[in-house]
C-alpha cells in the first residue's frame, strides 16, 4: 500500500460570487411603493369610516 505525502499547500483565491440581478419584485423601490399604497388605502378607509360614523349619529 503506497504512503500518502503532502507535497505543497496551495491557497487559491476564492471565486467571487457573481451577483445575480434581482427580479422586479425584489427591488427596494417596489417594496416601498407597495407599503405607501397600502398606507394610503388604510388612511382612505379610516377617514371614510369616521365620516360614516359621524353621519349616522346625526340621523
PDB file of N, CA, C and O in Angstrom, chain B, residues numbered from 101:
ATOM      1  N   UNK B 101       0.855  -1.153   0.000  1.00  0.00           N
ATOM      2  CA  UNK B 101       0.000   0.000   0.000  1.00  0.00           C
ATOM      3  C   UNK B 101       0.921   1.240   0.000  1.00  0.00           C
ATOM      4  O   UNK B 101       1.839   1.338   0.814  1.00  0.00           O
ATOM      5  N   UNK B 102       0.657   2.193  -0.933  1.00  0.00           N
ATOM      6  CA  UNK B 102       1.537   3.361  -1.014  1.00  0.00           C
ATOM      7  C   UNK B 102       1.303   4.326   0.152  1.00  0.00           C
ATOM      8  O   UNK B 102       0.208   4.382   0.712  1.00  0.00           O
ATOM      9  N   UNK B 103       2.341   5.082   0.507  1.00  0.00           N
ATOM     10  CA  UNK B 103       2.261   6.059   1.587  1.00  0.00           C
ATOM     11  C   UNK B 103       1.892   7.412   0.980  1.00  0.00           C
ATOM     12  O   UNK B 103       2.496   7.837  -0.005  1.00  0.00           O
ATOM     13  N   UNK B 104       0.905   8.086   1.565  1.00  0.00           N
ATOM     14  CA  UNK B 104       0.461   9.397   1.079  1.00  0.00           C
ATOM     15  C   UNK B 104       1.324  10.478   1.722  1.00  0.00           C
ATOM     16  O   UNK B 104       1.568  10.459   2.928  1.00  0.00           O
ATOM     17  N   UNK B 105       1.781  11.416   0.901  1.00  0.00           N
ATOM     18  CA  UNK B 105       2.584  12.526   1.402  1.00  0.00           C
ATOM     19  C   UNK B 105       2.005  13.846   0.893  1.00  0.00           C
ATOM     20  O   UNK B 105       1.436  13.920  -0.196  1.00  0.00           O
ATOM     21  N   UNK B 106       2.168  14.889   1.722  1.00  0.00           N
ATOM     22  CA  UNK B 106       1.707  16.216   1.319  1.00  0.00           C
ATOM     23  C   UNK B 106       2.881  16.916   0.664  1.00  0.00           C
ATOM     24  O   UNK B 106       3.913  17.118   1.304  1.00  0.00           O
ATOM     25  N   UNK B 107       2.743  17.294  -0.615  1.00  0.00           N
ATOM     26  CA  UNK B 107       3.835  17.928  -1.344  1.00  0.00           C
ATOM     27  C   UNK B 107       3.880  19.423  -1.111  1.00  0.00           C
ATOM     28  O   UNK B 107       4.902  19.944  -0.663  1.00  0.00           O
ATOM     29  N   UNK B 108       2.806  20.122  -1.400  1.00  0.00           N
ATOM     30  CA  UNK B 108       2.755  21.571  -1.230  1.00  0.00           C
ATOM     31  C   UNK B 108       1.301  21.994  -1.034  1.00  0.00           C
ATOM     32  O   UNK B 108       0.383  21.423  -1.623  1.00  0.00           O
ATOM     33  N   UNK B 109       1.121  22.994  -0.204  1.00  0.00           N
ATOM     34  CA  UNK B 109      -0.223  23.514   0.036  1.00  0.00           C
ATOM     35  C   UNK B 109      -0.373  24.791  -0.778  1.00  0.00           C
ATOM     36  O   UNK B 109       0.409  25.730  -0.627  1.00  0.00           O
ATOM     37  N   UNK B 110      -1.365  24.819  -1.628  1.00  0.00           N
ATOM     38  CA  UNK B 110      -1.609  25.980  -2.474  1.00  0.00           C
ATOM     39  C   UNK B 110      -2.924  26.607  -2.035  1.00  0.00           C
ATOM     40  O   UNK B 110      -3.981  25.978  -2.062  1.00  0.00           O
ATOM     41  N   UNK B 111      -2.820  27.874  -1.627  1.00  0.00           N
ATOM     42  CA  UNK B 111      -4.020  28.594  -1.228  1.00  0.00           C
ATOM     43  C   UNK B 111      -4.490  29.415  -2.415  1.00  0.00           C
ATOM     44  O   UNK B 111      -3.807  30.348  -2.839  1.00  0.00           O
ATOM     45  N   UNK B 112      -5.631  29.081  -2.944  1.00  0.00           N
ATOM     46  CA  UNK B 112      -6.185  29.819  -4.078  1.00  0.00           C
ATOM     47  C   UNK B 112      -7.164  30.865  -3.595  1.00  0.00           C
ATOM     48  O   UNK B 112      -7.757  30.733  -2.524  1.00  0.00           O
ATOM     49  N   UNK B 113      -7.326  31.894  -4.385  1.00  0.00           N
ATOM     50  CA  UNK B 113      -8.315  32.915  -4.077  1.00  0.00           C
ATOM     51  C   UNK B 113      -9.701  32.349  -4.359  1.00  0.00           C
ATOM     52  O   UNK B 113      -9.938  31.782  -5.426  1.00  0.00           O
ATOM     53  N   UNK B 114     -10.617  32.501  -3.405  1.00  0.00           N
ATOM     54  CA  UNK B 114     -11.975  32.001  -3.675  1.00  0.00           C
ATOM     55  C   UNK B 114     -12.599  32.786  -4.818  1.00  0.00           C
ATOM     56  O   UNK B 114     -12.398  33.993  -4.958  1.00  0.00           O
ATOM     57  N   UNK B 115     -13.345  32.079  -5.609  1.00  0.00           N
ATOM     58  CA  UNK B 115     -14.008  32.733  -6.736  1.00  0.00           C
ATOM     59  C   UNK B 115     -15.076  33.681  -6.207  1.00  0.00           C
ATOM     60  O   UNK B 115     -15.862  33.325  -5.328  1.00  0.00           O
ATOM     61  N   UNK B 116     -15.093  34.872  -6.746  1.00  0.00           N
ATOM     62  CA  UNK B 116     -16.099  35.834  -6.324  1.00  0.00           C
ATOM     63  C   UNK B 116     -17.448  35.404  -6.890  1.00  0.00           C
ATOM     64  O   UNK B 116     -17.584  35.067  -8.066  1.00  0.00           O
ATOM     65  N   UNK B 117     -18.419  35.428  -6.016  1.00  0.00           N
ATOM     66  CA  UNK B 117     -19.754  35.039  -6.444  1.00  0.00           C
ATOM     67  C   UNK B 117     -20.298  36.096  -7.396  1.00  0.00           C
ATOM     68  O   UNK B 117     -20.241  37.293  -7.115  1.00  0.00           O
ATOM     69  N   UNK B 118     -20.811  35.648  -8.496  1.00  0.00           N
ATOM     70  CA  UNK B 118     -21.404  36.561  -9.461  1.00  0.00           C
ATOM     71  C   UNK B 118     -22.746  37.000  -8.910  1.00  0.00           C
ATOM     72  O   UNK B 118     -23.617  36.173  -8.643  1.00  0.00           O
ATOM     73  N   UNK B 119     -22.911  38.298  -8.741  1.00  0.00           N
ATOM     74  CA  UNK B 119     -24.151  38.812  -8.183  1.00  0.00           C
ATOM     75  C   UNK B 119     -25.244  38.734  -9.233  1.00  0.00           C
ATOM     76  O   UNK B 119     -25.165  39.352 -10.295  1.00  0.00           O
ATOM     77  N   UNK B 120     -26.262  37.960  -8.905  1.00  0.00           N
ATOM     78  CA  UNK B 120     -27.378  37.813  -9.834  1.00  0.00           C
ATOM     79  C   UNK B 120     -28.242  39.061  -9.776  1.00  0.00           C
ATOM     80  O   UNK B 120     -28.370  39.691  -8.726  1.00  0.00           O
ATOM     81  N   UNK B 121     -28.821  39.407 -10.883  1.00  0.00           N
ATOM     82  CA  UNK B 121     -29.711  40.551 -10.896  1.00  0.00           C
ATOM     83  C   UNK B 121     -30.997  40.185 -10.158  1.00  0.00           C
ATOM     84  O   UNK B 121     -31.533  39.087 -10.308  1.00  0.00           O
ATOM     85  N   UNK B 122     -31.466  41.123  -9.372  1.00  0.00           N
ATOM     86  CA  UNK B 122     -32.685  40.876  -8.613  1.00  0.00           C
ATOM     87  C   UNK B 122     -33.884  41.041  -9.521  1.00  0.00           C
ATOM     88  O   UNK B 122     -33.877  41.857 -10.442  1.00  0.00           O
ATOM     89  N   UNK B 123     -34.902  40.264  -9.254  1.00  0.00           N
ATOM     90  CA  UNK B 123     -36.109  40.364 -10.056  1.00  0.00           C
ATOM     91  C   UNK B 123     -36.866  41.640  -9.687  1.00  0.00           C
ATOM     92  O   UNK B 123     -36.540  42.316  -8.711  1.00  0.00           O
ATOM     93  N   UNK B 124     -37.857  41.943 -10.470  1.00  0.00           N
ATOM     94  CA  UNK B 124     -38.664  43.154 -10.291  1.00  0.00           C
ATOM     95  C   UNK B 124     -39.280  43.208  -8.905  1.00  0.00           C
ATOM     96  O   UNK B 124     -39.373  44.283  -8.313  1.00  0.00           O
ATOM     97  N   UNK B 125     -39.703  42.062  -8.377  1.00  0.00           N
ATOM     98  CA  UNK B 125     -40.411  42.005  -7.105  1.00  0.00           C
ATOM     99  C   UNK B 125     -39.476  42.203  -5.921  1.00  0.00           C
ATOM    100  O   UNK B 125     -39.941  42.476  -4.814  1.00  0.00           O
ATOM    101  N   UNK B 126     -38.170  42.072  -6.128  1.00  0.00           N
ATOM    102  CA  UNK B 126     -37.218  42.182  -5.029  1.00  0.00           C
ATOM    103  C   UNK B 126     -36.517  43.535  -4.976  1.00  0.00           C
ATOM    104  O   UNK B 126     -35.573  43.705  -4.205  1.00  0.00           O
ATOM    105  N   UNK B 127     -36.947  44.474  -5.757  1.00  0.00           N
ATOM    106  CA  UNK B 127     -36.335  45.795  -5.768  1.00  0.00           C
ATOM    107  C   UNK B 127     -36.835  46.598  -4.565  1.00  0.00           C
ATOM    108  O   UNK B 127     -38.019  46.533  -4.231  1.00  0.00           O
ATOM    109  N   UNK B 128     -35.942  47.358  -3.907  1.00  0.00           N
ATOM    110  CA  UNK B 128     -36.383  48.140  -2.742  1.00  0.00           C
ATOM    111  C   UNK B 128     -37.449  49.184  -3.074  1.00  0.00           C
ATOM    112  O   UNK B 128     -38.355  49.413  -2.274  1.00  0.00           O
ATOM    113  N   UNK B 129     -37.352  49.814  -4.235  1.00  0.00           N
ATOM    114  CA  UNK B 129     -38.341  50.831  -4.574  1.00  0.00           C
ATOM    115  C   UNK B 129     -39.723  50.220  -4.752  1.00  0.00           C
ATOM    116  O   UNK B 129     -40.723  50.881  -4.473  1.00  0.00           O
ATOM    117  N   UNK B 130     -39.804  48.973  -5.209  1.00  0.00           N
ATOM    118  CA  UNK B 130     -41.100  48.314  -5.369  1.00  0.00           C
ATOM    119  C   UNK B 130     -41.720  48.015  -4.007  1.00  0.00           C
ATOM    120  O   UNK B 130     -42.923  48.190  -3.814  1.00  0.00           O
ATOM    121  N   UNK B 131     -40.896  47.566  -3.071  1.00  0.00           N
ATOM    122  CA  UNK B 131     -41.392  47.276  -1.729  1.00  0.00           C
ATOM    123  C   UNK B 131     -41.933  48.544  -1.071  1.00  0.00           C
ATOM    124  O   UNK B 131     -43.022  48.527  -0.497  1.00  0.00           O
ATOM    125  N   UNK B 132     -41.179  49.646  -1.152  1.00  0.00           N
ATOM    126  CA  UNK B 132     -41.613  50.882  -0.527  1.00  0.00           C
ATOM    127  C   UNK B 132     -42.845  51.466  -1.212  1.00  0.00           C
ATOM    128  O   UNK B 132     -43.689  52.072  -0.553  1.00  0.00           O
ATOM    129  N   UNK B 133     -42.954  51.292  -2.510  1.00  0.00           N
ATOM    130  CA  UNK B 133     -44.155  51.782  -3.185  1.00  0.00           C
ATOM    131  C   UNK B 133     -45.383  50.967  -2.762  1.00  0.00           C
ATOM    132  O   UNK B 133     -46.471  51.524  -2.617  1.00  0.00           O
ATOM    133  N   UNK B 134     -45.220  49.672  -2.565  1.00  0.00           N
ATOM    134  CA  UNK B 134     -46.341  48.854  -2.085  1.00  0.00           C
ATOM    135  C   UNK B 134     -46.738  49.249  -0.669  1.00  0.00           C
ATOM    136  O   UNK B 134     -47.925  49.297  -0.346  1.00  0.00           O
ATOM    137  N   UNK B 135     -45.753  49.530   0.174  1.00  0.00           N
ATOM    138  CA  UNK B 135     -46.052  49.974   1.533  1.00  0.00           C
ATOM    139  C   UNK B 135     -46.789  51.313   1.491  1.00  0.00           C
ATOM    140  O   UNK B 135     -47.749  51.513   2.236  1.00  0.00           O
ATOM    141  N   UNK B 136     -46.353  52.223   0.634  1.00  0.00           N
ATOM    142  CA  UNK B 136     -47.010  53.518   0.513  1.00  0.00           C
ATOM    143  C   UNK B 136     -48.440  53.392   0.036  1.00  0.00           C
ATOM    144  O   UNK B 136     -49.331  54.065   0.555  1.00  0.00           O
ATOM    145  N   UNK B 137     -48.670  52.542  -0.941  1.00  0.00           N
ATOM    146  CA  UNK B 137     -50.030  52.331  -1.451  1.00  0.00           C
ATOM    147  C   UNK B 137     -50.917  51.739  -0.364  1.00  0.00           C
ATOM    148  O   UNK B 137     -52.074  52.135  -0.221  1.00  0.00           O
ATOM    149  N   UNK B 138     -50.384  50.796   0.400  1.00  0.00           N
ATOM    150  CA  UNK B 138     -51.165  50.188   1.483  1.00  0.00           C
ATOM    151  C   UNK B 138     -51.515  51.216   2.548  1.00  0.00           C
ATOM    152  O   UNK B 138     -52.637  51.222   3.056  1.00  0.00           O
ATOM    153  N   UNK B 139     -50.567  52.090   2.895  1.00  0.00           N
ATOM    154  CA  UNK B 139     -50.840  53.129   3.890  1.00  0.00           C
ATOM    155  C   UNK B 139     -51.923  54.075   3.379  1.00  0.00           C
ATOM    156  O   UNK B 139     -52.829  54.438   4.129  1.00  0.00           O
ATOM    157  N   UNK B 140     -51.841  54.475   2.120  1.00  0.00           N
ATOM    158  CA  UNK B 140     -52.865  55.350   1.559  1.00  0.00           C
ATOM    159  C   UNK B 140     -54.247  54.707   1.581  1.00  0.00           C
ATOM    160  O   UNK B 140     -55.239  55.378   1.866  1.00  0.00           O
ATOM    161  N   UNK B 141     -54.318  53.415   1.282  1.00  0.00           N
ATOM    162  CA  UNK B 141     -55.603  52.717   1.319  1.00  0.00           C
ATOM    163  C   UNK B 141     -56.161  52.662   2.739  1.00  0.00           C
ATOM    164  O   UNK B 141     -57.359  52.861   2.946  1.00  0.00           O
ATOM    165  N   UNK B 142     -55.296  52.391   3.718  1.00  0.00           N
ATOM    166  CA  UNK B 142     -55.752  52.319   5.107  1.00  0.00           C
ATOM    167  C   UNK B 142     -56.269  53.683   5.565  1.00  0.00           C
ATOM    168  O   UNK B 142     -57.310  53.764   6.217  1.00  0.00           O
ATOM    169  N   UNK B 143     -55.551  54.747   5.229  1.00  0.00           N
ATOM    170  CA  UNK B 143     -55.977  56.092   5.612  1.00  0.00           C
ATOM    171  C   UNK B 143     -57.300  56.446   4.936  1.00  0.00           C
ATOM    172  O   UNK B 143     -58.176  57.044   5.562  1.00  0.00           O
ATOM    173  N   UNK B 144     -57.447  56.084   3.674  1.00  0.00           N
ATOM    174  CA  UNK B 144     -58.684  56.369   2.945  1.00  0.00           C
ATOM    175  C   UNK B 144     -59.878  55.682   3.607  1.00  0.00           C
ATOM    176  O   UNK B 144     -60.907  56.314   3.846  1.00  0.00           O
ATOM    177  N   UNK B 145     -59.741  54.386   3.902  1.00  0.00           N
ATOM    178  CA  UNK B 145     -60.850  53.666   4.517  1.00  0.00           C
ATOM    179  C   UNK B 145     -61.113  54.145   5.942  1.00  0.00           C
ATOM    180  O   UNK B 145     -62.263  54.160   6.380  1.00  0.00           O
ATOM    181  N   UNK B 146     -60.082  54.533   6.665  1.00  0.00           N
ATOM    182  CA  UNK B 146     -60.281  55.030   8.032  1.00  0.00           C
ATOM    183  C   UNK B 146     -61.070  56.336   8.015  1.00  0.00           C
ATOM    184  O   UNK B 146     -61.996  56.512   8.806  1.00  0.00           O
ATOM    185  N   UNK B 147     -60.704  57.261   7.108  1.00  0.00           N
ATOM    186  CA  UNK B 147     -61.449  58.515   7.036  1.00  0.00           C
ATOM    187  C   UNK B 147     -62.882  58.293   6.566  1.00  0.00           C
ATOM    188  O   UNK B 147     -63.798  58.959   7.050  1.00  0.00           O
ATOM    189  N   UNK B 148     -63.089  57.378   5.643  1.00  0.00           N
ATOM    190  CA  UNK B 148     -64.468  57.079   5.219  1.00  0.00           C
ATOM    191  C   UNK B 148     -65.282  56.488   6.360  1.00  0.00           C
ATOM    192  O   UNK B 148     -66.460  56.810   6.514  1.00  0.00           O
ATOM    193  N   UNK B 149     -64.667  55.631   7.157  1.00  0.00           N
ATOM    194  CA  UNK B 149     -65.378  55.038   8.272  1.00  0.00           C
ATOM    195  C   UNK B 149     -65.707  56.094   9.326  1.00  0.00           C
ATOM    196  O   UNK B 149     -66.796  56.081   9.901  1.00  0.00           O
ATOM    197  N   UNK B 150     -64.771  57.006   9.580  1.00  0.00           N
ATOM    198  CA  UNK B 150     -65.053  58.093  10.527  1.00  0.00           C
ATOM    199  C   UNK B 150     -66.174  58.994  10.020  1.00  0.00           C
ATOM    200  O   UNK B 150     -67.027  59.418  10.800  1.00  0.00           O
ATOM    201  N   UNK B 151     -66.180  59.286   8.738  1.00  0.00           N
ATOM    202  CA  UNK B 151     -67.236  60.124   8.162  1.00  0.00           C
ATOM    203  C   UNK B 151     -68.583  59.421   8.260  1.00  0.00           C
ATOM    204  O   UNK B 151     -69.592  60.060   8.559  1.00  0.00           O
ATOM    205  N   UNK B 152     -68.613  58.091   8.009  1.00  0.00           N
ATOM    206  CA  UNK B 152     -69.861  57.349   8.114  1.00  0.00           C
ATOM    207  C   UNK B 152     -70.352  57.298   9.562  1.00  0.00           C
ATOM    208  O   UNK B 152     -71.557  57.352   9.810  1.00  0.00           O
ATOM    209  N   UNK B 153     -69.445  57.197  10.499  1.00  0.00           N
ATOM    210  CA  UNK B 153     -69.853  57.186  11.914  1.00  0.00           C
ATOM    211  C   UNK B 153     -70.444  58.528  12.316  1.00  0.00           C
ATOM    212  O   UNK B 153     -71.409  58.568  13.080  1.00  0.00           O
ATOM    213  N   UNK B 154     -69.894  59.614  11.826  1.00  0.00           N
ATOM    214  CA  UNK B 154     -70.425  60.944  12.159  1.00  0.00           C
ATOM    215  C   UNK B 154     -71.783  61.184  11.528  1.00  0.00           C
ATOM    216  O   UNK B 154     -72.637  61.814  12.152  1.00  0.00           O
ATOM    217  N   UNK B 155     -72.016  60.706  10.310  1.00  0.00           N
ATOM    218  CA  UNK B 155     -73.314  60.929   9.663  1.00  0.00           C
ATOM    219  C   UNK B 155     -74.394  60.051  10.289  1.00  0.00           C
ATOM    220  O   UNK B 155     -75.552  60.466  10.337  1.00  0.00           O
ATOM    221  N   UNK B 156     -74.064  58.869  10.764  1.00  0.00           N
ATOM    222  CA  UNK B 156     -75.089  58.001  11.368  1.00  0.00           C
ATOM    223  C   UNK B 156     -75.530  58.541  12.714  1.00  0.00           C
ATOM    224  O   UNK B 156     -76.670  58.302  13.114  1.00  0.00           O
ATOM    225  N   UNK B 157     -74.667  59.270  13.440  1.00  0.00           N
ATOM    226  CA  UNK B 157     -75.070  59.846  14.711  1.00  0.00           C
ATOM    227  C   UNK B 157     -76.051  61.008  14.538  1.00  0.00           C
ATOM    228  O   UNK B 157     -76.936  61.207  15.370  1.00  0.00           O
ATOM    229  N   UNK B 158     -75.890  61.761  13.472  1.00  0.00           N
ATOM    230  CA  UNK B 158     -76.744  62.924  13.259  1.00  0.00           C
ATOM    231  C   UNK B 158     -78.117  62.549  12.730  1.00  0.00           C
ATOM    232  O   UNK B 158     -79.036  63.364  12.821  1.00  0.00           O
ATOM    233  N   UNK B 159     -78.296  61.382  12.193  1.00  0.00           N
ATOM    234  CA  UNK B 159     -79.588  60.968  11.626  1.00  0.00           C
ATOM    235  C   UNK B 159     -80.552  60.475  12.642  1.00  0.00           C
ATOM    236  O   UNK B 159     -81.672  60.097  12.299  1.00  0.00           O
TER     237      UNK B 159
END
